[in-house]
């Protein structure tokens, strides 16, 4: 069994958006904007529009 180096770190930033009847491109753009907000606010976060 392989072991994980204790110094290994991993973060997860998520951007999500609720569909509001807009185009798919607009939906993806809103989710993308939330992803960058998550990263700008310290990473390891989830933001939803």
Secondary structure, 3 states (H helix, E strand, C coil): CCCCCCCCCCCCCEEECCCCCCCHHHHHHHHHHHHHHHHHCCCCCEEEC
